[in-house]
């Protein structure tokens, strides 16, 4: 791992652009950091680079409660925005791991929506506009402050989820949502993951749609078994009726979570702190088989699965590259994909990167050559 030559803290889009132009001229790489949770250093020991931290790009620029739109600088904490939006009974319905530590720009850069995408849609579809500084210092303003369709290739959606590979996001305009009157978490506990997966599939075919459905193991402690967490939003009579409909449809009785906030945080975050975090994606109908594969290869490791999407995060612990490779083979045999994120200490153990289809890899390389022609943002790339 290479050590950064310096750390810069720009306070404006102009300062970011100046830094990027200087880095291009000097042949220095730039690693972009938001909250810093996911940055474990660059993977080459041969090239110099600097770290650009967006923690001083903060503050709301425009907030129109009547239009449900908010524009803020990229380094603004989501907790700060939650307070401002909450005063107008609005919110941003995104719940990725450790959301309380995230910044708006960091969230958009990763493109992570969390399980609430089920009820509110993907983050990618609610980013209305953003400002991004390319690798060579060009400043692009993509999208705007209104919801509209785009003809042709939508560059805005390419930047969302690019993890800093295409440029430095300095400002974001997002759509806000009214806060629900009732936020209820229903819990079904059990020792059999397969049985809970069956209930989760029944939830997915119910005549009502929850805003999220997550299967976690262990539920909250090493001896707590597994739990299915189903979240309902709406007015109280509606939520009551939806719960009864779900219970009839699934043939089970849910309990209401007494500490919904703590339970959701535990389910959301307990895998993200692992030395090696594996992420798998399969068709929802193959989720049960994929979790069986996880247990067969890695044992009783913690996981959190979005049952509606067929996506799971797995805390792989001390698993070695042979084990993770065997698991990847199992997941790919189910038509899915498996990737790994690891800290520096465990990076060699993980032994897995990401695989792209040739067509996707070719498109990614073309985009990178346009946004970052000199390859300044190489530390952001796997």
Buried (B, 14 or more C-beta within 10 A) or exposed (E): EBEBEEEBBBBEBEBBBBBBBBBBEEEBBBBBBBBBBBBBBBBEEEEBBBBBBBBBBBEBEEBEBEEBBBBBBBBBBBEBBBEBBEEBEBBBBBBBBBBEBBBBBBBBBBBBBBBBBBBBBBBBBBBBBBBBBBBBBBBBEBBEBEEEEEEEEBBBBBBBBBBBBBBBBBBBBBBBBEBBEEBBBBBBBBEEBEBBBBBBBBBBEBEBBBBBBBBBBBBBEEEBBBBBBBBBBBEEEBBBBBBEEBBEBBEBEBEEBEEBEEBBBBBBBBBBEBBBBBBBBBEBEBBBBBBBBBEEBBEEBBBBBBBBBBBBBBBBBEBBEEBBBBBBEBBBEBEBBBBBBBBEEBBEBBBBEEEEEEEEEEBBEEBBEEBBEBBBBBBBBE
